[in-house]
């Protein structure tokens, strides 16, 4: 019955701006609304950043994730920045995601869908509208698309022109990502060249080299059999790579909605995949209203406070047709809470017959402040939550469908632990994040091998 009601609601009129009639959380207070409208009008005339056909293809891959036939790897910056934008940074994050996907695919014998928190992850929700430092109170930093990190009154004023810079940086990032994915960089023949310099001589690097050698031997065998050049399967010469971000700054998202010329349906062409965060997941509010009408595949962050009834209402609102690939549930429970908080939700969704993909976000529930004062995450807690996630799905007879990570290809020291043994006192060495702490390339690859082992267990 609830599903039929949701279908009826979905059939009601929806427009890209119908969210404006709902309560909107986490949006900035722009001082000049005329400039906001002017900026929106400019973006509406810009080319789409992604295409509807690409989003539909991703949806078909996510349907396989929901059915346990593929695994989703989402990774990238907590928040992209204007200051740290560079081709090297994009390349390093892209190639560590390639390394991780190879480790998972080879170890777990399962296709990996690759998605980057890139080319659009600029806006960040905040727990408070204002922050105070040394007795001075200013608006909170909400991401470079809204205001600046510098703690000055001028820098913290929201500026709509920042949306234009975010669009242009996203376009440049996507251009480079497409070149890497389709222009030869992702060719498996070059697998041994993807290693980042600072990960050399580690246990992960040695294990990766072993996989590289086996894959290279297999490719050499294929070439000896006459499969060369254009005869080489496309999946070996290229890769598919998609982008995602939180659908938070709705004026920007609305301005990038386009009507697909083939189907006549609406797509948010700011990214292939957008998600609703834990702070804006109220079924009657603006963010949910916006995404329910677009045809992109969607994500929904599921915090430990969410009840089974609330989750079912959101599922019925966002995926009324119950189509596999439409909705991905991204659980962020915190280490030690997964069995208690996630299992009842997984059980209820299974009982109700909903076709969703379940993904683990082991990052957001494990943030803490170190004695040094730095915000950090412990690698052992991240790993623990991932293992608990796999355990719950094994116990419920459902699919552990993927991981959603805040990570970088840079040699940062933001999360403690891992094989390098980063300690509290090491955090200040290379702590570069504009927001939350990220796994570095070595930690990310280590986690990928551990996930590959769990995927392999599931095949037995």
Secondary structure by P-SEA (a helix, b strand, c coil): caaaaaaaaaacccccccccccccccccccccaaaaaaaaaaaaaccccccaaaaaaaaaaaaaaaaccbbbbbbbbcccccccccaaaaaaaaaaaaaaaaaaaaaacbbbbbbbccccccbbbbccccccccccccccccccccccccccccccccccaaaaaaaaaaaaaaaaaaaaacccccccccccccccccccccaaaaaaaaaaaaaaaaaaaaaaaccccccccccccbbbbbbbbbccaaaaaaaaccccccccccccccccbbbbcccccccccccccccccccccbbbbbcccccaaaaaaaaaaaccccccccbbbbbbbcccccccccaaaaaaaaaaccbbbbbbccccccccccccccccccaaaaaaaaaaaaaaaaaacccccccccccccccccccccccccccccccccccccccbbbbcaaaaaaaaaaaaaaaaaaac
